[in-house]
């Protein structure tokens, strides 16, 4: 019965995202999910621009740009097949914005963070060309893995990207704690921010809290114990990251007198 809910995911999305009084709660949960999803990157972009450091490891961007590119294709295909349903069109327009943010972060990391990202992988300093090749390799690998996983849960025609999205939010705790813990050894909040940690904590928690989770509101497919346990684990890791950052002294003002990102 559980696997039965995996079928016809686009139809479930249409049913629960059609404008009606009974769907108001689901639409609100979607707005929350998308808003904090954008903040995951706009908060990071603010730190890159102001403090000249990317808070995320490069592999996270390489993974996310493949997910959001696949998502863009998915929702335009579904839009055409389903009379341009408003959700599919809006997601098809919105996801490329994420792709552009991710591409910017990848280029920035290659140009400015490659020493930290690829330390010990080359004799002498890592060149920009080497970093570019390795980043493209990570993107290619991420694309093949994501397409394989999505093909097992129905592929593009079954909106498989929607089914995998909670995990793509959890990686903001899974694949960052080592980078942030390593940076924290310096005794500063360099390369991190409390504001970003709050955004991550809220977003990963929104994935699994009943009534607030867009995914739980749309499909019973997610309503099973391992989904909740996975979400609780991600929230606990987000709390761990925030706790260790909070123990470090606040950032000092920048050399030009401007405030750092909180």
N, C-alpha and C positions, 0 to 999 in steps of 0.2 A: 504493500500500500504506500509506503514511504517513497519508493522510486516512482510511483505513479505521478507524484507531484512534480517530478522533474520534466514531465512531458508538457508541451504547449505553454512554455514560459512566456512567449510574447502575448498570448491570449490572457494570461494571468496579469501581466503588466497593464494591458489595455483595460481589463475589467476593473482593476483597483486604482487606476490613474485617470479614469474618465471623470470629468467634472460632474460631481453630484454631492449631495449632502452627506451621504454615508462614507464618501471617500475623502472628506476634508482632513481627517487625521492622518491618512496615508500621504496625502499631498504635502501636508505640513512636515511630516517626517522626511520626505524627499527633499524639501527645501533646506532643512537642517543639515542633512547628509551632504548635499552639494555645496552648501555655503562653507561648512567646515573643511570640506575637501579642497576647495579653492584656497582657503586660508593656510592649508598645509604647504602650499607653494608660494603664495603671496608673502607670507611671513618669512619664509626662507629667502625669497628674492629681496625683501627689504634688508635682510642681514648681509646679503652679498653686495648690494649697492652701497650700504652705509659702512659696513665693517670690512668689506673685501674678503670675506671668507664664506664658503658654502657650508652650512650646518650638516648637510647630508653627505653620505659616502657616494661616490660616483656610481657604484653598481645599482643603487636604489633608483637613480635616474634612468639608467639603461634598462632596467626592468620595467619601470613605469611608462616609459615612452612607447614600449611595444604594446603594453596593455591598452593604453589610450589610443594608439593608432588602430589597433584591432577593434576597439570600441567604436571609433569613428566610422569605420567601414560597416560594422555590425548595424549601427543604428540608422545609417542611410539606406542599407539594404532593407531593413525592417520598415523604414518609413515608406519606401516605394511599394513594398508588398502590402502595407496596411493603410493605404489611402492617406499617407502623410499624417499619421496620428501625432498629436502635438508633442508628446514626450519624446518620441523617436527623432523628430525634427530638431527639437531643442537640444537633445543630447548630441545629435550629429553636428550641431553648430558649436556647442560648448566644449566638447572634448578636444577639438583642435587647439583651443586656447591652452589647455593643459599640455598638449604636445609641444607647443611653442615655448612654454615655461621650462619644460623638461629639457628641450634642445638647448636653450640658453644656459641652463645649469651645467649640462654636459660640456659645452664649449668652454664655459668658464673654468670648470674643474680641470680640463685638459690644459688650458693655458696657465692657470695659476695654482692649482692644487695637486698637480701631477706628482710632485715630490712626495707628498704625504700619501697619495693614493697608491703609488707604485714603488715605494721605497724597497730596495733590495732585489728588484726584478731585472736590473740592468747594471752593467759595469759603469761606474761613474754616474753622472746625472741622467735622468730619464728625459729624452728629447720629446718635443711636441709631437713629432711624427710617430714615435713609439707609443705614446699615450693615446694618440688617435686610433692607431691600429688595434690596440688592446680594448679601447672603448667600443669600437665597431664590432669587435669579436664578442664582447659581452652583450651587445644589442642583438646580434644575430643569434647567439645562444639563447637569450631570453625569449626571442620571438619563436624559435622552434619549440621550446619547452611550453610556452603559453599556448601555442596553437595545438600542440599535442594534448594538453590537459583539456582545453576547450572542446576539442573534437570528441572527447569521451563523454561530455555532458551535453551533446547536441549541436555543437558548433554554432556558426553565425546564425543560422536559420532558427535556432532555439534560444537566441539571446544568451548564450552561454557566458558572455562577458559579465552579465548581471549577476549570475550565480557565483562568479569568482571574485566579485568586487570586495566583499568583506575582507578576504585575505589580502587584497592589494592595499587595504588600509592598515592591516596589522603589521605589514612589513616595515611601517614607519617606526615600529618598536623593535621588531626582530633584527633588522639589519642596521640599526643605528647605535644600539647600546654599547657595542664594542668601541666604535669611533668616539662616542661621547665620553665613555669611561677613560679611554686613552688620553683624550684631550684634557680631561679633568685632573689627571695626575699632575699637570703643571700647576695646579692650585688656583686656576682662574676659570671663568665662564667663557673663555675664548672658544669661538666656533659653536656656540650654543646660545639659547635664550629661554628664559622662563615663559615668555609669551608663547613661543613655539611649543614648549612642553605642555602647556595648558590646552592648546589647540589639538595636539595629538591625543591627549588623555580624553578630551571630550569626544573627538571623532571616533576613536576605537570603541569607546563605551556606547556611543549611539548605534553601533553595529548590532549589539546583542540585547539591549534593554527592551523588554516587551513594551509595546505601544509607541515607543520612540524610534524603534528600528524600522527603517523603510523596508528592509528585506523581510523581516518577520511579518510586517503588515501586508506585504504583497503575496507571499507564498508560504504555505505550510511546509514546504520542502526544507526550510531552515529550522523548523521547530523540532529539534531533536537534541539530546544531551550533549553530544560532542561539539555542536555549534556553540552552545552556551559556554562550555568549558574552554574552548579555544578563545572565545571572546574575553572571558574572565582572565585567562592567562595573559592576553595582550594588554588588558587594563592593568594588571598587576605589574607587568614590565614597564608600562608607561609611568606608573607611580614610582617604581624603582628609579627610572631615569630622572624624574622630576626631583625626587628626594635627594639623590646624589648631587644634582645641580644646585639645589637650594642650600646645601651645606657649604658651597663655595662662596667666597666673597663677591659682592656685586661688581659689575664692570666699572672701571673708571671712565671718565670722559675721554673722548678721542683727542688726538694731538691738536686738531683744529678747534677744539672746544665743543664740538657737537656731541649730543647724547648718543650713547650706544643703544642698541636694540635691547629692550628689557626681556 
